[in-house]
Amino acid sequence: MSDMEIVVYKRDDGLWDWRMKAGNGEIIATSGGQGFTERNDAVEAAERVLEADSDMMLVFEEDA
């Protein structure tokens, strides 16, 4: 089982984004920084990445 996860979160500028984290918490990939205006668009993009590794988890960060 993979210990990586993809975290979907809302940025300080109000856009949605995702980042892939290794088991040690290190960020190893991001959506590229453009951001998404809709949460669902960020989730769909993250789900496309998940298709490559079905053991990876999708996690949602709560708004700060």
C-alpha positions in Angstrom: 0.0 0.0 0.0 1.2 3.5 -0.9 1.8 5.9 2.0 1.4 8.9 -0.3 -1.6 11.1 -0.3 -3.1 13.9 -2.4 -4.3 16.9 -0.3 -7.0 19.2 -1.8 -7.0 22.6 -0.1 -8.2 26.2 -0.4 -5.3 28.7 -0.8 -5.1 32.1 0.9 -6.1 33.7 -2.4 -9.3 31.8 -2.5 -8.4 29.4 -5.2 -8.4 25.6 -4.8 -5.3 23.5 -5.3 -3.8 20.0 -4.7 -0.5 18.7 -3.6 1.0 15.2 -3.3 2.7 14.3 0.0 5.0 11.4 0.7 4.7 9.3 3.8 7.2 11.6 5.6 5.0 14.7 4.8 7.3 16.0 2.1 5.5 17.7 -0.8 6.6 15.8 -3.9 4.2 17.2 -6.6 1.6 20.0 -7.0 -1.1 20.9 -9.5 1.3 23.5 -10.9 0.2 26.5 -9.0 -2.4 27.9 -11.4 -5.2 27.1 -8.9 -8.8 26.3 -9.6 -11.8 28.6 -9.0 -14.1 25.6 -8.2 -13.3 23.0 -5.5 -14.7 20.3 -7.7 -12.2 21.1 -10.5 -9.3 20.6 -8.1 -10.9 17.3 -6.9 -11.3 16.1 -10.5 -7.7 17.0 -11.3 -6.5 15.1 -8.2 -8.6 12.1 -9.0 -6.9 11.9 -12.4 -3.6 11.6 -10.6 -5.0 9.0 -8.3 -5.9 6.8 -11.3 -2.1 6.2 -11.7 -1.9 4.8 -8.1 -5.1 3.4 -6.7 -3.5 2.9 -3.3 -3.0 6.6 -2.8 -5.5 8.5 -0.6 -7.4 11.7 -1.4 -7.5 14.0 1.7 -9.3 17.3 2.1 -7.8 20.0 4.3 -10.2 22.1 6.3 -10.2 25.9 5.6 -8.0 27.7 8.1 
